[in-house]
Amino acid sequence: MARTRNDGLGKTAAEEQQAAVLSPDERRAQGKVLREEVPREKHGGWKAPKGRRDPVELLVESNQGRLPELVPIRFGRMLQSPFAFYRGSAAIMAADLASTPVSGLRVQACGDAHLMNFGGFATPERQVIFDVNDLDETLPAPWEWDLKRLAASIVIAAHHLELGENQAARAATATARAYRERMADYSSMRALDVWYDAITVDRVLAGAPSAEVRKRIVRRVQKARQQSAADYIFPKLAEHRGALPRIKDDPPLIFHPTAEQTPAMRTNYGEALADYRSSLPEHVRTLLDRFQFCDLAVKVVGVGSVGTVCAVMLMMAADNDPLFLQVKEARASVLEPYAGESLHANHGQRVVTGQRLMQAATDIFLGWGHGEAGKHYYVRQLRDVKISALIEGWDVELLITYGQLCAWALARAHARSGDPALLAGYMGSSAAFDDAIGEFAVEYGDQNQRDYRAFVKAVREGRIEAIVETI
């Protein structure tokens, strides 16, 4: 497929002006017309296209530019299960989604909207909200791609939990239905109300299926607040050596790079810090200037990010006043070959812009910059009341509830950059669209299983190296 430059969400000035003067009902009618070209039922099912690339080759290709010594750890994490494999194989699914039908409507897409990339975090006002929380692959793209990746992740999670095929299908269909119904709600809301909407803890608790689940959520929030406090994080990650504290080494997952690996360490990363500082709003720069750089260490995180340069930076405003920042390398989105190149020359800026478009609130220290060898980075606070799903032991009802919560967050994110009335009009009020997405998710779950088996075979045959970590 020919590469094109991604110039946003695909609207001309005339289309934007027309959309601004039409009522929600008129825009919903326009969305309904799109079904004539791409009926909703066309989204159902999955069949590998002719000439589909070897998934192992795509994974190896995605390692270009990663730290070679960490790539086996990435593959070792993906080896754990088909579910872990799915989390690390966004590049494979991006290529597959490019062959599926789309309505022609575009949004700011997450690019990797599996269920583990949603969760809780604190807003600048210290309120905990639920939202999309990993946007490394964000790019304007067809909205269906995000929803299909989310629905397929629900099916694969159901298999991981050893739930039945009917239960997996029911959970995926319920996720699609929740997205459709939430988008219908947003299509009737005023633009500012959509933009201000946030999924607070209180709203999550109100939708919890039982009193026991509500108690679990409250405990998780309380624990996350405690573990993000400076008094908790500082002794866990840092130690005093000499005049300034340093981050503790815990190789191979946390380690200090050598001078050969990172020449900029000789100047305490001064140029990179200045570049990052310039990306922040003036009032946040004033706050950042209260802190002094102390140390930086590489920290291996996640599944798909392993091998990219991810680091923790320690800054201090006083002896008992630390700030930990997470520095993550930003590479080209896996969607770019199929949705068009980013408008942003710096992929860190692409990620930051995508977060600000999709999330109800973003970290005040969110910014970007350039590093060595032309690498791009984005920066945010580390562990700011971050809460991720712990799916082990879930039953089907809890999986359905969580899938619906993720669908709500995804619909809200898409409604901010796309036209919710057009999207709602296309999906309609019947179950036709839900059933099609559920069918796709089930069949793509089988594809993921086949790809995982091919991956395991490649490891066993020595085509690729995997290191399984021991706790």
C-alpha positions as CSV (number, residue, x, y, z in Angstrom):
1,M,0.0,0.0,0.0
2,A,1.4,3.4,-0.9
3,R,2.6,5.6,1.9
4,T,0.9,9.0,2.2
5,R,1.5,11.8,4.7
6,N,-1.1,11.7,7.5
7,D,-2.6,15.2,7.4
8,G,-4.9,14.7,10.3
9,L,-8.5,13.4,10.3
10,G,-9.1,13.5,6.6
11,K,-11.6,16.4,6.4
12,T,-11.5,19.3,3.9
13,A,-12.2,22.8,5.0
14,A,-15.6,22.6,3.2
15,E,-16.5,19.4,5.0
16,E,-15.6,20.9,8.3
17,Q,-17.7,24.0,7.6
18,Q,-20.6,21.8,6.5
19,A,-20.3,19.6,9.6
20,A,-20.4,22.7,11.8
21,V,-23.8,23.9,10.6
22,L,-25.6,20.5,10.3
23,S,-27.7,19.3,13.3
24,P,-26.7,16.0,15.0
25,D,-29.7,14.3,13.3
26,E,-28.5,15.4,9.9
27,R,-25.0,14.2,10.6
28,R,-26.3,10.9,11.9
29,A,-28.2,10.6,8.6
30,Q,-25.0,11.2,6.7
31,G,-23.3,8.5,8.7
32,K,-26.1,6.1,7.8
33,V,-25.5,6.7,4.1
34,L,-22.0,5.4,4.5
35,R,-23.5,1.9,5.0
36,E,-24.4,1.8,1.4
37,E,-20.7,1.7,0.5
38,V,-19.6,-0.4,3.4
39,P,-22.4,-2.3,5.1
40,R,-22.0,-3.0,8.8
41,E,-22.0,-6.7,8.2
42,K,-18.8,-6.4,6.2
43,H,-16.9,-5.9,9.4
44,G,-17.7,-9.4,10.5
45,G,-15.3,-12.3,10.2
46,W,-11.6,-12.5,9.4
47,K,-9.8,-14.3,6.6
48,A,-6.0,-13.9,6.2
49,P,-5.5,-12.0,2.9
50,K,-3.5,-13.6,0.1
51,G,0.2,-13.0,0.5
52,R,-0.1,-12.2,4.2
53,R,3.4,-11.7,5.6
54,D,5.0,-14.1,7.9
55,P,4.2,-12.8,11.4
56,V,7.7,-13.8,12.8
57,E,9.3,-11.7,10.0
58,L,7.2,-8.7,11.0
59,L,8.2,-9.1,14.6
60,V,11.9,-9.3,13.7
61,E,11.5,-6.3,11.5
62,S,9.9,-4.3,14.4
63,N,13.1,-4.8,16.4
64,Q,15.1,-2.5,14.1
65,G,16.5,0.3,16.3
66,R,15.9,-1.5,19.6
67,L,18.6,-2.3,22.1
68,P,19.8,-5.7,20.8
69,E,20.6,-7.0,24.3
70,L,16.9,-6.4,25.4
71,V,15.2,-7.9,22.4
72,P,15.4,-11.5,23.8
73,I,13.6,-10.2,27.0
74,R,10.9,-8.8,24.8
75,F,10.4,-12.1,23.0
76,G,10.6,-14.0,26.4
77,R,7.7,-11.9,27.7
78,M,5.7,-12.6,24.5
79,L,6.4,-16.3,24.8
80,Q,4.5,-16.5,28.1
81,S,1.0,-16.9,26.5
82,P,-1.0,-16.0,23.4
83,F,-2.4,-13.1,25.4
84,A,1.2,-11.8,26.1
85,F,2.0,-12.4,22.5
86,Y,-0.9,-10.3,21.3
87,R,0.1,-7.4,23.6
88,G,3.5,-7.3,21.9
89,S,2.4,-7.8,18.3
90,A,0.7,-4.6,17.4
91,A,2.7,-4.4,14.2
92,I,1.2,-7.7,13.0
93,M,-2.4,-6.6,13.6
94,A,-1.8,-3.2,12.1
95,A,-0.9,-4.9,8.8
96,D,-3.9,-7.2,9.1
97,L,-6.3,-4.3,9.9
98,A,-5.2,-2.5,6.8
99,S,-6.8,-5.2,4.7
100,T,-10.2,-4.9,6.5
101,P,-13.2,-2.8,5.4
102,V,-13.5,0.8,6.8
103,S,-16.3,3.3,6.6
104,G,-13.9,6.2,5.7
105,L,-14.3,8.1,8.9
106,R,-11.1,8.8,10.8
107,V,-10.3,9.7,14.4
108,Q,-7.2,10.2,16.5
109,A,-6.6,6.4,17.0
110,C,-4.8,4.8,19.9
111,G,-3.1,2.3,17.6
112,D,-2.7,-0.4,20.3
113,A,-6.1,-0.4,22.0
114,H,-5.9,-3.8,23.8
115,L,-7.6,-4.0,27.2
116,M,-4.3,-3.8,29.1
117,N,-3.7,-0.3,27.7
118,F,-6.6,1.1,29.6
119,G,-6.5,2.0,33.3
120,G,-6.6,4.6,36.0
121,F,-4.3,7.5,36.7
122,A,-4.4,10.9,38.5
123,T,-5.3,14.1,36.8
124,P,-3.5,17.4,37.6
125,E,-6.4,18.1,40.0
126,R,-5.5,14.8,41.8
127,Q,-8.7,13.1,40.8
128,V,-8.4,9.5,39.6
129,I,-10.0,8.7,36.2
130,F,-10.2,5.8,33.9
131,D,-9.0,6.2,30.3
132,V,-6.7,5.0,27.6
133,N,-3.2,5.0,29.2
134,D,-0.8,3.9,26.5
135,L,-0.6,5.9,23.3
136,D,2.8,5.1,21.9
137,E,1.2,4.2,18.6
138,T,-1.3,7.0,18.3
139,L,-2.0,8.4,14.9
140,P,-5.1,9.6,12.9
141,A,-6.5,6.5,11.4
142,P,-9.8,4.6,10.8
143,W,-11.8,4.3,14.1
144,E,-12.7,0.7,13.4
145,W,-9.1,-0.4,13.8
146,D,-9.0,0.6,17.5
147,L,-12.3,-1.1,18.3
148,K,-11.4,-4.3,16.5
149,R,-8.1,-4.5,18.4
150,L,-9.9,-4.0,21.7
151,A,-12.6,-6.6,20.9
152,A,-10.1,-9.1,19.8
153,S,-8.1,-8.6,23.0
154,I,-11.3,-9.4,25.0
155,V,-11.6,-12.7,23.2
156,I,-7.9,-13.6,23.7
157,A,-8.2,-12.6,27.4
158,A,-11.2,-14.9,27.7
159,H,-9.1,-17.8,26.3
160,H,-6.4,-16.9,28.7
161,L,-8.9,-17.1,31.5
162,E,-10.1,-20.5,30.2
163,L,-13.6,-19.2,29.6
164,G,-15.8,-20.9,27.0
165,E,-16.0,-19.9,23.3
166,N,-19.6,-18.6,23.8
167,Q,-18.5,-16.5,26.8
168,A,-15.6,-15.1,24.8
169,A,-18.0,-14.1,21.9
170,R,-20.5,-12.7,24.3
171,A,-17.9,-10.5,26.0
172,A,-16.5,-9.2,22.6
173,T,-20.0,-8.4,21.4
174,A,-20.9,-6.6,24.6
175,T,-17.8,-4.5,24.2
176,A,-18.8,-3.5,20.7
177,R,-22.3,-2.7,21.9
178,A,-21.0,-0.5,24.7
179,Y,-18.9,1.4,22.2
180,R,-21.9,1.9,19.9
181,E,-24.2,3.0,22.7
182,R,-21.7,5.4,24.3
183,M,-21.0,7.0,20.9
184,A,-24.8,7.5,20.5
185,D,-24.8,9.3,23.8
186,Y,-21.9,11.5,22.7
187,S,-23.6,12.3,19.4
188,S,-26.3,14.1,21.3
189,M,-24.0,16.0,23.6
190,R,-22.7,19.5,23.1
191,A,-19.1,19.7,21.8
192,L,-17.7,21.2,25.1
193,D,-19.6,18.6,27.2
194,V,-17.9,15.8,25.2
195,W,-14.6,17.4,25.7
196,Y,-15.0,17.9,29.4
197,D,-16.4,14.4,30.0
198,A,-14.3,12.1,32.2
199,I,-14.8,8.6,33.6
200,T,-14.2,9.2,37.3
201,V,-13.8,6.6,40.0
202,D,-17.4,7.4,41.2
203,R,-18.8,6.6,37.7
204,V,-16.7,3.4,37.6
205,L,-18.0,2.4,41.0
206,A,-21.6,3.1,40.0
207,G,-21.2,0.6,37.1
208,A,-19.5,-2.1,39.2
209,P,-21.4,-5.5,39.0
210,S,-21.2,-6.1,42.8
211,A,-20.4,-4.7,46.2
212,E,-17.3,-6.9,46.3
213,V,-16.0,-5.5,43.0
214,R,-16.6,-2.0,44.3
215,K,-14.5,-2.8,47.4
216,R,-11.7,-4.2,45.2
217,I,-11.7,-1.0,43.1
218,V,-11.5,1.2,46.2
219,R,-8.7,-0.8,47.6
220,R,-6.8,-0.6,44.3
221,V,-7.2,3.2,44.2
222,Q,-6.0,3.6,47.8
223,K,-3.0,1.3,47.2
224,A,-2.1,3.2,44.0
225,R,-2.2,6.5,45.8
226,Q,0.1,5.2,48.5
227,Q,2.5,3.7,46.0
228,S,2.8,6.9,44.0
229,A,3.7,8.9,47.1
230,A,7.2,10.2,47.3
231,D,7.8,8.6,50.6
232,Y,7.1,5.2,49.0
233,I,8.8,5.5,45.6
234,F,12.0,7.2,46.7
235,P,13.4,4.4,49.0
236,K,12.3,1.8,46.5
237,L,14.1,3.2,43.5
238,A,16.9,5.4,44.9
239,E,19.8,5.3,47.3
240,H,22.2,7.9,48.6
241,R,25.8,7.7,47.2
242,G,27.8,10.8,47.8
243,A,26.2,14.2,47.6
244,L,23.3,13.3,45.4
245,P,21.0,10.2,45.4
246,R,21.2,7.7,42.6
247,I,18.7,5.2,41.1
248,K,19.3,1.7,42.3
249,D,20.6,-0.8,39.7
250,D,18.6,-4.0,39.2
251,P,20.0,-5.5,36.0
252,P,18.8,-6.4,33.4
253,L,15.6,-4.5,34.1
254,I,17.1,-1.3,35.7
255,F,20.7,-0.3,34.9
256,H,22.9,2.7,34.2
257,P,24.1,3.0,30.6
258,T,27.8,3.2,29.9
259,A,29.4,6.4,28.6
260,E,29.8,4.6,25.2
261,Q,26.0,3.9,25.1
262,T,25.0,7.4,26.2
263,P,27.7,10.0,25.7
264,A,25.3,12.7,26.8
265,M,25.6,11.4,30.4
266,R,28.9,13.3,30.6
267,T,26.9,16.6,30.6
268,N,24.0,15.2,32.7
269,Y,21.9,15.1,29.5
270,G,21.8,18.9,29.5
271,E,20.9,19.4,25.9
272,A,18.1,16.8,26.0
273,L,16.7,18.3,29.2
274,A,16.7,21.8,27.7
275,D,14.9,20.4,24.6
276,Y,12.3,18.7,26.8
277,R,11.9,21.8,28.9
278,S,11.2,24.0,25.9
279,S,8.2,21.7,25.0
280,L,6.5,22.5,28.3
281,P,4.0,25.3,28.9
282,E,5.7,28.3,30.6
283,H,4.0,27.7,34.0
284,V,5.2,24.1,34.1
285,R,8.7,25.1,33.1
286,T,8.7,27.3,36.3
287,L,7.8,24.3,38.3
288,L,10.4,22.0,36.6
289,D,13.1,24.6,37.3
290,R,12.7,24.0,41.0
291,F,14.2,20.5,40.5
292,Q,17.8,19.6,39.9
293,F,18.9,16.7,37.7
294,C,20.4,13.8,39.8
295,D,20.4,10.6,37.8
296,L,19.1,8.6,34.9
297,A,18.9,4.8,34.4
298,V,17.4,2.6,31.7
299,K,14.3,0.8,32.9
300,V,12.7,-2.1,30.9
301,V,8.9,-1.7,30.8
302,G,5.9,-3.4,29.3
303,V,5.9,-6.0,26.5
304,G,5.8,-4.1,23.2
305,S,8.2,-1.4,24.5
306,V,11.0,-3.7,25.5
307,G,14.1,-2.9,23.6
308,T,13.2,0.7,23.0
309,V,15.1,3.2,25.1
310,C,13.0,3.7,28.3
311,A,14.5,5.4,31.3
312,V,13.8,6.8,34.7
313,M,15.1,10.2,35.6
314,L,15.5,11.4,39.2
315,M,15.3,15.1,40.0
316,M,15.3,16.7,43.4
317,A,13.9,20.0,44.7
318,A,15.2,19.3,48.2
319,D,16.5,16.4,50.3
320,N,12.9,15.0,50.8
321,D,11.4,16.4,47.6
322,P,12.0,14.0,44.6
323,L,10.5,13.9,41.1
324,F,10.7,10.8,39.1
325,L,10.1,11.2,35.3
326,Q,9.7,8.4,32.8
327,V,11.5,9.0,29.5
328,K,10.3,6.8,26.6
329,E,11.6,6.5,23.1
330,A,9.0,7.4,20.5
331,R,9.3,5.6,17.2
332,A,7.1,5.7,14.1
333,S,3.7,4.4,14.8
334,V,2.9,0.8,13.6
335,L,-0.1,2.4,11.8
336,E,2.1,4.7,9.6
337,P,2.6,2.3,6.6
338,Y,-1.2,2.0,6.3
339,A,-2.7,5.3,7.6
340,G,0.0,7.7,6.5
341,E,3.0,9.4,8.1
342,S,2.6,11.7,11.1
343,L,2.5,15.4,10.5
344,H,4.9,15.8,13.4
345,A,8.6,15.5,12.6
346,N,9.2,14.4,16.2
347,H,7.4,11.2,17.2
348,G,7.5,12.3,20.9
349,Q,5.4,15.3,19.9
350,R,3.1,12.9,17.9
351,V,2.6,10.9,21.1
352,V,2.0,13.9,23.3
353,T,-0.4,15.5,20.8
354,G,-2.3,12.2,20.6
355,Q,-2.5,11.9,24.4
356,R,-3.9,15.4,24.7
357,L,-6.5,14.7,22.0
358,M,-7.6,11.3,23.4
359,Q,-7.3,11.5,27.2
360,A,-9.7,13.5,29.4
361,A,-6.6,14.9,31.3
362,T,-2.9,14.5,30.9
363,D,0.1,14.7,33.2
364,I,1.4,18.2,33.7
365,F,5.0,17.1,32.9
366,L,4.0,15.6,29.6
367,G,6.5,16.8,27.0
368,W,8.9,15.7,24.3
369,G,12.4,16.2,22.9
370,H,15.3,14.9,20.9
371,G,18.1,12.6,22.1
372,E,21.2,11.0,20.7
373,A,21.5,9.6,17.2
374,G,18.3,11.3,16.2
375,K,16.1,9.4,18.6
376,H,12.8,11.0,19.7
377,Y,11.4,10.9,23.3
378,Y,8.4,11.8,25.3
379,V,8.4,12.4,29.1
380,R,5.8,12.0,31.8
381,Q,5.7,11.4,35.6
382,L,6.4,7.9,36.8
383,R,3.7,6.0,38.7
384,D,1.3,8.9,39.1
385,V,-1.5,6.8,40.7
386,K,-1.3,4.4,37.8
387,I,-3.7,1.5,38.0
388,S,-3.7,-1.4,35.5
389,A,-6.1,-4.3,35.3
390,L,-5.2,-7.6,37.0
391,I,-7.3,-10.0,35.0
392,E,-6.2,-13.3,36.6
393,G,-9.1,-15.1,38.1
394,W,-11.8,-13.0,36.4
395,D,-15.1,-14.6,35.5
396,V,-17.0,-13.7,32.3
397,E,-19.2,-11.1,34.0
398,L,-16.2,-9.2,35.3
399,L,-14.5,-9.4,31.8
400,I,-17.7,-8.1,30.2
401,T,-17.9,-5.2,32.7
402,Y,-14.3,-4.3,32.1
403,G,-14.6,-4.6,28.3
404,Q,-17.6,-2.2,28.4
405,L,-15.6,0.2,30.5
406,C,-12.7,0.2,28.0
407,A,-15.3,0.7,25.2
408,W,-16.7,3.7,27.0
409,A,-13.2,5.2,27.3
410,L,-12.5,4.5,23.7
411,A,-15.8,6.0,22.5
412,R,-15.1,9.1,24.6
413,A,-11.6,9.4,23.1
414,H,-12.8,9.0,19.5
415,A,-15.7,11.5,20.1
416,R,-13.2,14.2,20.9
417,S,-11.3,14.1,17.6
418,G,-14.0,12.5,15.3
419,D,-17.6,13.4,14.7
420,P,-19.7,11.3,17.1
421,A,-22.9,11.9,15.2
422,L,-21.4,10.5,11.9
423,L,-20.0,7.5,13.8
424,A,-23.3,6.9,15.6
425,G,-25.2,7.2,12.4
426,Y,-23.0,4.6,10.7
427,M,-23.3,2.1,13.6
428,G,-27.0,2.6,14.0
429,S,-29.3,1.4,16.8
430,S,-29.5,-2.3,16.0
431,A,-27.1,-5.1,17.0
432,A,-25.9,-5.6,13.4
433,F,-22.6,-3.8,14.0
434,D,-22.0,-5.4,17.4
435,D,-22.5,-8.9,16.0
436,A,-20.1,-8.2,13.1
437,I,-17.3,-6.9,15.5
438,G,-17.9,-9.9,17.8
439,E,-17.6,-12.3,14.9
440,F,-14.3,-10.6,13.8
441,A,-12.9,-10.7,17.3
442,V,-13.6,-14.4,17.6
443,E,-12.0,-15.3,14.3
444,Y,-9.0,-13.0,14.8
445,G,-8.5,-14.6,18.2
446,D,-7.9,-17.8,16.3
447,Q,-5.5,-16.0,14.0
448,N,-3.6,-14.8,17.0
449,Q,-3.4,-18.4,18.3
450,R,-1.9,-19.5,14.9
451,D,0.6,-16.7,14.9
452,Y,1.6,-17.5,18.5
453,R,2.3,-21.1,17.6
454,A,4.4,-19.9,14.7
455,F,6.3,-17.7,17.1
456,V,6.9,-20.5,19.6
457,K,8.2,-22.7,16.7
458,A,10.6,-20.0,15.6
459,V,12.0,-19.8,19.2
460,R,12.4,-23.6,19.4
461,E,14.1,-23.8,16.1
462,G,16.5,-21.0,17.0
463,R,15.3,-18.5,14.4
464,I,14.9,-16.0,17.2
465,E,16.2,-15.8,20.8
466,A,13.9,-15.5,23.8
467,I,15.0,-15.1,27.5
468,V,12.3,-16.0,30.0
469,E,12.8,-13.9,33.2
470,T,12.8,-15.6,36.6
471,I,11.3,-13.9,39.6
